[in-house]
Structures are given as C-alpha cells and as structure tokens.
Amino acid sequence: MAGAVICIVFAVTSFVSVDRQVADFQRVPVPGHAGVNFAQPGSYVIYIEEPGQCCSFNIASGGGFIPFPRWSMDVALVPVGGGPQVPLSTWRGAIESYGAAGHQGQTALHFTIGHPGRYVLGTRNAAPASITDLAVGRGIGRGVLAAVVLMIVGSLTLLAGLIVAVVTAVRRRGNRRQGQVPPFMPPMVDGGPQWSPPGEPAASGPMIPPRSYLQGGPVGFGAAISYGLRNWLVYRGRASRSAYWWFTLFLAIVIFAVELIAAVIATIAGNTWATAALIFVLVGIPTIYLSLGWLALTVRRLHDIGKSGWWVLIQLVPFAGPIILLVFTVSEGTPGPNSHDLLATDAGDARAARQPVPLADQQIIQDTLAGKRASGHRRGLLVMVGAGLVVLAGVIAVGAIATSVRSSRPLASSAAPVRQLTVDQLDPGDCLRGSNMGLGTGSTWPTYVTAVSCTQRHIAEVFFAGSAWPQSLAYPGDNTIGAQAYDRCSSALTAYVRSIKYLGTFSFDDIAPDRSTWPSGDRSVVCVAYRYDRQSVNYSISKRYR
C-alpha cells in the first residue's frame, strides 16, 4: 500500500512538472515573428497552440484526440546576426498534445540547435486560422509517459493491496467462525483414512502433517505464484482455491503490465517488423508460459473437487462453458483423499488411496515425485526456451527477407538514362549529381552537368528555369541582377516543394546572366536546390516530379 501511494504521489508530481514546463515555453504569435533564446544545445520541439483549458495530456499515434488533425504553415528559424536557417523537420512520431497553462497544443516540428544563442522564429500562411501561437521548448513526451506509467503502477498496486486485504480479512473471519485451522491430510491405516483432530496425534501415533501444495493445501499469494510457476507443466495432484485464485490474480496483473509495455513500445517505435519481434518477446513468450501454467493449475483445481481434468475443455462451450468452469473453480475441494490425490496416483493403483502407506514410505514417494517434478520442470523449461528462440528467429528471418525483397525491388524510374546537359537544357525536375557544380561557393557553373533519375543519389535539383527579364531591358547592373534572381528563386522554391520542412533543410543557387552574356539575349535564370549539409538524397522535393 505504501508503494502504491508513493507511485501515485510521484505521478502527480510529474504531471505538475509537465504543466510548469508548458507554462515556461517561449511563444511566438501566428502570424508574426519574435526572438527566442536557446541556452543549451540539443533537440527542441515546436508546438502549435490555440487557447485552451487545464488539464489534459495525451500521447497518441493517430487514434487519440489532437487539436489540429490537419495543419500547414510557413516557418523559418534563423540566428540573429545572420547565418543559415536552422533545418526544421515535421514531427513524425506519436503526437504529443496537451491542455495546460491556458493553452491547448500539439507537436508540429522539431529541430536541433548546435550553437546556443538568440534566434528569430517567424511564421505565416497558417491553417487552420484557429492556430494562435507557436510554442518552443523541450519535448514533454517523456514526462507525460513517466507520469502515466507511475499512475498505472500505483493504481494496480493499490488495487492488489486492497484485494489482498479483503481476502485476508474474509479468511480470518471464516477461520474464527469455524474455530479450527485448515484441514490436514490424515494418515492411511487399514480400512481407509483415519481422521483425528488436526494438530493432535493420530491413532497410529505421529502427528498429522499439513497438506502440501500438490495435495491441495492452502497457500498465500507469494507461495501460490512460486509453486504455480514451479509446477507449470504438472497435471497430477490437486490445487486449493487459494492456490488457484492467487495465481489467477497474478496472471491478470502480469498480462496487463506487459500489454501496457507493448502499447508504449508500439506507440514510440511505430509499426515495424523489429517492433513486432520485440513485442512478441516481451508479451508472447511470457503469456504462453503463464497460460500453460494456468492450464495445469486449472486441471489440478478440478482434481481437488474430485473431477477429471478433462472438464477444463468445458470452457470451449459458448456462454455456458466458462460459467460452469467458474463454478467448479470456486467450489470447495473434497476434505479428504480422492482418486486424484498425488500419493494415490503415483502409488500405481487407485486403491492406494484406501490402503495404508507407512509414513516412511510416504516420505520416499514424496522425494521421488519431487525429483520427477524437478526433472520434468527442467525439460519443460528447455523446451519452452528453445521454442521461443525458434519462433523469434523465424520472425526476425521473415522481417529480414521482407526488407531485403523491398530493398532489392527495382524502382520503375531507376532505369532512366544518365544525361549530360548544358545550363540551357536544364528544366524543373532535373536531378543533378557530381562534384563540379560548386554549390554555395559562387563559382562559375560548369559547361556540362550530369542529370539522373531523382530516385538515384543526387545532390541538387532544378526547381525553376525560365526567362526573367524582357529583351528590351538594358543591363541593370550586377547587384540588381543578383537580387532579382535571388527573389525569383526564393518564391519559386516555396511554390515548388511538397512539404514546408524542405524550406528549412534546402538552400539554393541561382544561375543568372551577367554583363558578358546580356548582349547576346540571355535573359533566363535557373534555380538549383541543394541541402545545407551538401548530402546526397534519393528523392525529389517536389510532389510533381517524385
């Protein structure tokens, strides 16, 4: 109970901490721009917000409530004093949403700051119009997840403590009413079992020993779990009501916990074959192991009330079957030996349940059975581990084969020919490769460049090519030509890209006429996009040409 209270207190503290974190976000009005400060390098998140109420937090992969299911806007983050834009990436993980500190928001973009300092964050063309602010700060996902897990663990622990307290109180009250301790197994004498008051010497002399676990003796919560796992493939013997129901409670708690862990992993990691393999290891193998233990325990519970273990199949009958099995499992066991008693079964004859077995022989039989159970347990455990490893290897192999097939499948456009083009032959959608273009250096454009399919590795893409000045215009000067070409390419890039995120990761060069080519009628400008880090890509940044 104390552990449950501690977990709940920590969960509430975590929620308060997340609420304070949301209140401390730096905010920029939409549309508009404002300065933001980053004291530490690392990863940051941009949230889109609207006015809201406290308090709600959610992490969803698409099925949960989010304030803005669809949104779009132009966003730019640049350092004060000049420098390249900070690359902004659209949020691809599980959507984090919140309602706290008078704001309701969700994750939209994320970025990494390499150099702490002051930056300017600007935005425009936001949709829907209900977006009022951009909030910038560290992600809240870990804090929310920790709070949720602590709250669930605390609630489950509290529930288990209450169940234990209620069951213990009921049992103690029942024992006080009966005025006696739980029943004991009588010794075997001529003519059948000889009953004597529990705790007193029997007619044969020695004191009657208490019944063991496999003889249907009562056990506590810890003992029920320990013996249940130890005898997970033992179908002989008996199981008391306490042994059965304590283990059933443990099974429910474990399955709920592993399902929660699997849900968290699937939400964070996404739907991949590697995630499926990990979930199978964490959920499938424990569930199979515990289910087999529960099946053996149910058979022993049926033995305790004098019924055959085959009655366990009654649960396959729709509606009535599970109810009948529930009645069997809550019924009190036979007070004395029955045909399913462990000693009688292993004596080799059902008549052994009615024949005298000396105490010394009983001990020998028990020792022998203990050895058999231990050996069987080891064999079963090895079989289970081996089967689990085989299934896991199969899952990994299937995933690897599927990945290999997908990666080796040729793309429809991969057979496009490689072309050598002059600057006059370049068109929007041409993807270029080679180290002779001098991107971002201001060097002279080469005579020929290599054009390839955009699904092949390339470092540049043409997004505009056309006339930008009338033929009658006199040469306006180098500075004017450069400024007008830059403005033309900047507006063309915004219209060309299929996602706003590319505006933060791609820069561009313009190829414009100069004083020497203007008299010959050169009035065209060519705009070429490339990544800030000069890394090659195998996709087009345009929806039209990909």
N, C-alpha and C positions, 0 to 999 in steps of 0.2 A: 504494500500500500504506500509506503514511504517513497519507494522508487517511482510509482505512478505519479504521485504528487510532484516529485522533483522534475519528471519529464514534462508534465503539464506546465509547471512554472517556467521552465526553460523555453517551452514552445511559445507561451505568452510573451516572454521577454524577446524572443526572436521576432515575433510579429510587431512589437513596439519598435524594435530596432529598424525593421524594414520601413515602417511608417515614417520614422525620423529620416531615413535615407531618402525617401521620396520627397519629403518636405525640403531637403537640402539640395535638390537638383538645381543646376543652372538652367534658366529658361529664356527662350527667345520667342518673341511674338511672331505669329504667322498671319500674313506675310510680313517680312521685315528682316532685320539683321541686328546683331548685338555681339559684344565681346564676351568670350568665355575663357576661363583660366584653367590650365591643367598643371597641377603642382607635381605630379608624378607621371612617368612614362607608363605605358601599358594599354590595355584594351578598355574601351569605353562604349557606351550604348546611347543611341538617340531614341527617345520615346516621343510619340505623337500623342497629344493630350487634348481634352476638352473639359469644361467644368464638370465636376462630379462630387460625390459624397464619400465619406468614410464608412465602412472599411471593408474592402474586399481585395483578395489576391488570388490569382489563378495562373496556372501554367498548363497550356493546352497545345496539342499538336494539330488542332483543326476542329475538334468536336466541342470544345468548351466555348463559353461566351467571350467574345472580344469586341471592344468598342468599334473598331474600324475593320470590318472584313475585307474591304477593298479601299485602297488609298493610292494617291500618287502626288508627287511634288518635285520641284527642282530644289536641290540642296547643295550648298558648297561650304567647305570649311578651309580657310586659308590662314596662314600665320600673319600676324601683324608685322609690318616691315618688309613684306614681300617673301616670295618663295613659292614652290609648287603647292597645289591643292593637296589636302590630305585625302587619300583614297577612302571613299565611303562604300560599304557593301550592304546590300539588302539583307535583313535578318532572315536566316534560313532555318533556324532551329525551332523548338517549341515556343509558341507565342507566350510571352510573359505580359500579363495585364494586371492592372491594379486600380483601386479606388481608394485614395488616401490623400490627406492634407488638402482637401478641396479640389483634387484633380482626378480625372479618370483617363488612363492612358494605356498604351501597349508598345511593345518593341517594334521599331521600324528599321533602323540602320545600326551598324556597328563599325568601329574603326580603331586604329592603333596609333597612339601618339609616341613618337620616338624621341622628340625633343620637347620637354616641358616648357610652358610659356603661355603667352596670350595669343588667342586666335579670334577670328571673326567668323561667326556662323550666320549664314544668310539663307533665306528660303523664299520661294514664290510659286505661283500656279498650284496651290494646294487643293486637293479634292479628297473627301467632301469638304464643304465650306465650314462644317462644324469643328474642324481642327483649329484650335486657337493658339497652341504653343508647341514648341519643341523643347523637350527636357533632356539634359545631358548629364550623365553620371555613370557610375559603375553599375553593372547588372545586378538586379535584385533576385535572380533565379535561385542562387544557392541559399540565400537567406530564407526565401519562401519555402524551398524544398526542405531545408533543415527544420523549419517550424512545423511543417505538415507532418514530417516523419516523427518528430518528437511528440506531437499531439496524438498521432495514431498509436504510437508505442505506449504512451501514458494511458490512453483510453483503454487499450487492450489489457494492459497490466492491471488497471483499476477494475475492469470487468472480471478478470481472472481472480483477483483478490476477493471480490465480492462473492463470486461463485464458491470459492474455497471456504470463505467464512460461513456462507449459508449451509453448504453441505456438511461442514464440520459441526455446526450447531444442531442440524437435524439429526445427525448420527449420535451425537452425545445425548440429545434428548431421548432418542429411541433406546439407547443403552440404559439410561436411567429408568425408563419405563419398564424395560424387561428385567432389570435388576441382575443382569448377568453379562459376562464377557462374550465375545463372538464364539460360535461353536468350534469344537475341536474334533479331529478325526479319532474315532475310538480304535482300540486295538482289535485285532482279529483273533477270535477264540473259536473253539468248537461250537458249531451250531449257528454261527453268524457273528455279527459285531456285538460286542458287549459294551453298553453305554454306562458311563459313570459321570457324576457331576464334574464339570470342567475344572481343572486345576487340582483334582484330588486323585489319589492312587486308584487305578482300575483294579478289577478283580484279579488280573494277572500280576499285579504288583507295581510296575513302573507307572509314573505319572503320564497322563495322556498328552502327547506333544501337540502343539498347534498345527493347523493345516498349512502346507506350503502354498506358494503361488500357483503351481500347476495342479494342486489339489483343491483349488477353489477358495483359498484363504483370502481374507480381506487385506487390502493394501492401501497405502496413501498415494498422493499424487506423484511424488518422486519415484516411489517403488514401482508404480504402475507403468511409468514411462521406461524405467530401466529394464524391468523384466519384459515388457512388451517388445522393446527393441531387441533384447537378447534372444527372445523366442519367436522371432518374426516368421519363421518357417515351421514352427512346431504346431501340429494339428491334433496332437494327443493331449489328454488331460482335460482340466477344467479351468474356468476363469470366473471369478466372482463378479458381482455387479460393480463394485468399486474399481476393480482392475479394468473392466471394460469401459466404463464411462469416464474415468480419469484419462485413459489413453485417448478416447474419442475427443475429449476437450483439447488435449494436447495436439492431436492431429488437426483439428479445426484451426487452432492458433497458428500452427506452422504453415499450413496451406495458405491462410490469409496473408501471412507475412511474406512468403515467397512470391505470391501473386502481386503484392504491392511492390516488391523489389523489381519484379519483371515489368510491371507497368511503368515504373520510373525509368528503367533502362530503355524500354521501347520508346518512351517519350523523348528522352535525351538523345539517344543514338540513332533513332529513325528505324525504318523497316528495311534492314539488310539481312543477308544470309548469315553474316557474322553475329549480328544481334540475335537472330533466331537460334543459332547454335549456343550462344551464351545463355539465353533464356531456357533452353532445353536442359543445359547442365544445372542451372540454378533451380529450376522448377520441375522438370520432367523426372530426373533421377530421384530426388527426394520424395516426390509424390508417388512414384512407383514403389519405392522401398517401403514407405509408410502404409500405402494401400495394401500391400501384401501382408504386412504385419497386422493391419486391422482385420483382414480377411481371416487369418489364422486365429486371431483373438475372438472373432465372432463365432467361429466354429467351436472353440473351447467354451464360450459362453453358452452355446446351445447344449454342449455336453453337460454343463453344470446343472441345467434344468432337466436332464435326462433325455434329451432329444438327439437325434442323429445330426451330424454336421452338415449333411446334405440339405437340411432345411434352410441353409443360407441362400439357396437358389430361389426361395420363395419371393425374394425382393425383386426378381425379374418379372413377376406378375404385375401388370399395371394397376395402380391405385391401391388395391387391397394388399399386395405383397409387402411393400415397405411398412405398412401399418402392422401387419401380423408379425413381421420381424422385430419391430419396435416393442410390441407386447412381450415377445419372447425375451428380449434383452433386458427388460425392466423387471422380469419375474424373478422371484427368489429361487435360489438353487435348492436342490434336494439336501436335506440336513445331514444325511449320512452317505456312505459309499453308494455309487450306482455303477451301471455297466461300463461307463466311460471313465471310471476312476483310473488314475495313472498307474498305480501299483497293480491293479487288477488286470489292466490291459497288457502290461509288459510281463506279467507272470505267465502269459501264454494261454490263459484259459479264463473265460468269464466267470467260471466257478471259483476262481481265486478271490473274487470279491466276497465270497461267503465262507472261505476256508481260512483257518488260522495261518498267519505268517509271522514267525518269530521276529522280535524286534531287531535282532542281529541281522536276519535275512532282509528285513525291510531296509536297513541301512546299506547293505550290499547292493540291493536293487536300485536304491536311490543314487548311489555312487556310480553304478553302471549307466543309469539313464542320464546322469549329469555328463558323463563322458560322451555318450552318444549325442546329446544335445549340443555340446561344445563342438564336436567334430562336424555335426550337421550344420551348425551355425557358421563355422569357418568355410565349409564348402559352399554354402549358400551365398555367403558374402563375396567369395571369389567369383562365383557365377554372376552375381549381380554387378560387381565392378567390371568384369570382363564384358558383359552385355552392354553396360553403359558406355564403355570405351569404344566398342564396336559401332554402336549407334552414333556416338559423337563423331567418330572418324567418317562414318557414312555421310552425315550431314555436312561436314567440312569438305569432303570429297565432292559431293553434289554441288555445293556452292562454288568450289574452285573450278569445276568443269563448266558450270553455267557462266561464270565470269570469263573463263578462257574462251568459250564459244562466242560470247558477246564481243570480247575484245578482238577476236580473230575474224569476225564477220566483216567483210569489206563494205565500206560506205559507197553509196551509189555515186557520189561525186568524186571519189578518190582517184578515179581513172582520168580525170580532167588533165589535158596536156599542160606541160610547163612551157610558158611563152616568154620571149624576150621582147619587151615593149619600150618604146621611147616615151617621153613625157606627153607628147601629143596624142598617143594612143591609149592613155590611161582613162578608165571610166570608173564611175562609182561601183563599188562591189569588188574591184580587183584587189586581191590579197597578195602582198609582196614579201619576198624573202631575200636575204643577202646582207652582207656587211658593208656594202659600198654606198649606202644611201646617206650616211652621215646625219641621221635623225637627231634633231635638237642641237646641232653644232653650228648651224648657219653655213655649212659648206655647200659647194656647188652640186646641184643634182646631176647624177651620172647620165651618160648617154643612153644606156640600156639598164633596165631593171628586170628581175625575174618575177613573173606572175604565176601563182599556183592556185589550186583549189583552196577555198577557205577552211576546208576540213583538214588540210595539211598544215604542218607547223609553219608559221609565218610571223613576221614582226611588225608589219604595217598593213593598213587597209585604206584604200582611196574612198572617201565619202563625198567628195564633190569635185566636179571637173566641168568648167564651162566659162563662157565669156562674162566678164565682169565690168567692162568699160566700153563705151561706144567708140567706133573707129574715128569719129571726128574729134575726139578729145585730145588736146595737146598733153604732152607728158607732164603730169602734175608734180613730179619730184619723187625721190626715193622714199622719203618719210611718209608721204601721203599714200603712195602705192602700198607700202608695208602695213600701214594702219588699216586701210580699206580691205586689203586681203585678209588681215587677221580678223576683222569684224565679220567678213563674209564667211570665213571658215568656222568661226565661233558659233554663229547662228545656224550654219548648216550641220554642224556636229550635233547640236541639241535636237534638231529635227530628224537626224539620221539614226541615232542609237535607239535600240529597242527597250533599253532599261536606263533609268536615271543613274544607276550605280556606275555605268561606264564613264559618265562625266567626271567622276572622281578618281578613276583609275587610268584614264587615257588622256594624253596630251596630243598635240597635232603640229605639223609643219605645213607651211603654205609655199607653193611654187608659183611665183608671180613674175610678170615681165619686168625688165629693167630698162635703163636708158639705151642699151645697145640693141635690144630686140623690139622696142616700141615702134621705131620707124618702119619695120617690116610687117606691121599689122598685128603683132602679138598682143591680144587683149584678154587672154584666158588665165584663170587661176585654178590650180589643182591643190586639193586639201588632202593630207595623208595623216591618219591617226596611228598612234603607237602608245604602248604602255610607258608609264613613267619610269619603270624599272628596266625597260628595254627587253623584257622577257617575251619569248615567242608564245603564241597561242594557236589553237586549232579550231577556232570558231569565228564567226562573223559577229560584229557588234550590232548589226542591223537585222531586224526581223525579216526584211525582204530578201536578203542575199544569203541567209544561213542555210 
